Amino acid sequence: RDAGRIARTPLGRLGTVTDIARGICFLASDEAGFMTAQSLVVDGGVTFTNI
């Protein structure tokens, strides 16, 4: 089951809790201070392959 997901993920691996946490930390940081009403997709590129 995981092998199929990994095969469809451009980064070639499943995401980890740390991957998600890094996205959250970015949104909570000053670097994201000018962002408004955005969705930050942390999916290893899976969404991009469906476009």
Secondary structure by P-SEA (a helix, b strand, c coil): caaaaaaaccccccccaaaaaaaaaaaaccccccccbbbbbcccccccccc
